[in-house]
Structure formats: C-alpha cells, structure tokens
Amino acid sequence: MAWIILGLNIAVTVLVLLFLALLAHHLYNMDRMVRWAQQPLGTPVPHATGIWDYLFANLSRHARSALEQREQLARSLARFREASQAMPDGVIYLSQHRTIEWMNAAAERYFGLDTERDLGRAVTTLIRDPDFVRYLGEHTADHRHAEPLILRSQRQDGLSLALQIVPFGEDLEMVLARDITQLERLETMRRDFVANVSHELKTPLTVVNGFVETLIDAGDDITSEERLHYLNVALEQSQRMQHLIEDLLTLSSLQSGPEPAGGDPVNVQTLLRAVLHETEVLSRDRHTITLEAGEAACILGNQKELHSAFSNLASNAVRYTPEGGSIRLRWHVKEDGSGEFAVEDSGIGIAAEHIGRLTERFYRVDRGRSRETGGTGLGLAIVKHVLTHHQAQLSIHSKPGEGSCFSVRFPAKRLTPPAQK
Ligand code: ADP
C-alpha cells in the first residue's frame, strides 16, 4: 500500500513538474513574442519549437507581407512626390486649416518659399498678395472659382502666374500655379501687331478715300492735270497697301511654313546677279553699285526665300543712302567653309540703340523716311525669318552719317559647290 501511495506521489510530482515546465516554456515564448512585437517591423522572429515554431513562422509571414506593403506604399509615395516635384507648375498642398503641408520646387521658386522654413505655416501669411488672399477666402465648398486668378509677381519682375485651387481628399486643397509670362508676352505682341497693321492700312486708305471724294465732289470743276495728280496719289497709296499686304503674306507663310531641312542648291552667283539688277533698277543711277561675287557656291535652301532676304537688304541700302552714295554687294566663302553675303552702304547709318530692335515687325528708326521710300517696316523681319530657316546669322554694323553693313553668315553645312547642282 505504502508503495502505491509513494508511486502516486511521484507520478503527481512528475506531472506537476511537467506542467510547470510547460507553463514556463509558454510563458517564456509569450514573453519573446511580446518583446518581438515591440521591435521595428522587419526584425527576424525568434527561433522556437513545437506550436511556437508554427506560430512564429506564421507571424513572420504576416510581418513580411506587411513590410512589403509598407515599402510598396513608401515607393508609390516617393514616386508621386518625384512626379509632383518634376512638374513645371507650382504645387502647394494645403491642410484643412490652409497651412502648407507640402510644396514642390517650382512653387518655392514662384512664391519665394522654403520647404524647410515654411511647412506648417498659414499660406496667407506667406503669399500675402491681397488678390490671392481674397481669391482663397472666396473659395469654399459651396463656391469654386471657374476662372484662374492671374497674379503678377511682386518678387520677380515680369513673372505672371495663373493660379487655381483644386479641392481633393477630405477638405484638402491644392494650389496650382502656372507660369504664363510667355503666353502674356505673345498676347501683347499679337495685340500690338493687329494695332500696327490697322494703323499702317488706315493712313493710305484715308488718303485714297479723301482723293476719291474730292474727285467726285469736284466733278468737272478741276483741270485734267489736277485730276491726274489726285489719281496718281491714290495709286501710290494703294500700291503702298499692296506692298504691305504682300509683305504680311510673306511673313505669315515664313512663320507657318516648315523649315526646309536641306532644301535645293541655290546658285549664289545667279542670285547675286538678279539682286544686282534689281538694285540698279531701284537706284535709277543715283548710286555707285558694285558687286564682288566671290567664289562660286550654292546655298542649300529655298530660292524664293533667299532672293527675298538678299533683295530686302539691297533695297534698304538704296532707300537709306542719299544720292551719290555707294553700295557694295559682297559674297565670299570663308576658310572654315561658311559663306558670307554682305551689303555695305555709305548711307545715313543707324544709331547703336536701334540696332538690336531693327528685325522687330514694324520697327523703324525714322517712320517718315521709311514711308517716303515705300517701306513697310517688315523687310528686316522677313530677312530674320528667312535666315532662321537657313540657320544663318545676321550681323549689323553701322554708324550714323557714315553708313551700314548688313552681313549674313551661312554655316558650312549649308554650302555646296555648284558642280553638284
Ligand atoms: P522699312 O520698310 O522701314 O525699311 P525694314 O524692316 O526693312 O523696314 O527696316 C527697319 C528699319 O531699319 C528701317 O525703317 C530703317 O530705319 C532701318 N534700316 C534698315 N536698313 C537700313 C540701312 N541700310 N541704312 C539705314 N537704316 C536702315
């Protein structure tokens, strides 16, 4: 009996010991699990045995997939930020309280902001322009601006921005700023151009109308000489309008036409002879005109365009050189293979401050003189466009009272020997 009781005691003791050992094992692994859970995501799971091995393996799998998801999200966010950063438009994200949450480099540049310094600050304390503050204030959930706000920057001279507020997410907003400086400049140019054309056409039209009315009112009360004089003046003015329209059409076709990539070989000597002939006709023996035709060559390009550019330069020389003056047309091929056409005159010359603007449409130093000689104010603008088409450069050297030299340089790749024609 005593043996049985002893045996039972030993069995119970062994069972209790086993139970305690199991409890200690679970408590130990639970403690490891709690510690592991407190570590950053990605920490390797502890090694274990039995059920804990299975549990840790499962945890490890979940942790890995959570880590991958997080990395994926971080990559997407980084890509999104990179894309916003690369945008040419300025982007500012605003919180519900309209403080700056994030902005890209363009926004920093446009508004003189700094990410390090200005994140978390109210946008209206940083962009204080009253128009912007009002525009933002008026932009609510119930009222959204259909039109962007045009803001002329006070920080950067001449910078014009078109601002728009775009709501997104829950009560968040994005301020988009687009640089429209260039667009505004083009619009001003377009308006000036229309005003100039109208003005140029108005004067001759008024003259023609005036003379025609006079002729009608006078009936038979004027002499035939007077009638002829009136008709001649009207004809002169209508020819002036015709020239203007021809020049406008040339300019417009030059601006809209494709640039000849290579073009046809245009024989320079033939071109020079034609230009010389026209110059002599225009001069009517009032000037000494010489031609130095230089080396035979062809320019790869458009014959009509080149003719128009060369003869515009030569006719300007005639028109701005008083009687008795001299005009030289020159061509030569330089050592580096480039070719130069130059028109030199001993005429009235041009003051330095005008030289940079001569190729602008309708820019004239002396409006009266240009008109008297049948100028439209478009000749050098045409020359500039033709030269751009041919990758050529125009240089102007001039001194008032001494004369001018307009030279055009064609790159070597635009020249070929005439034999290849
Ligand atoms: P325009 O029809 O008025 O001559 P252009 O575009 O050909 O127009 O020339 C612009 C202006 O440049 C002219 O009005 C004139 O003032 C000046 N100019 C051009 N060529 C000469 C030149 N050879 N000598 C002096 N002034 C010139």
Residues whose N, C-alpha, C, O or C-beta is under 5 A from the ligand:
A	BS01	ADP	N316 A317 Y320 G347 G349 I350 L358 Y363 R364 V365 D366 S370 G375 T376 G377 L378 G379 L380 A381 S404
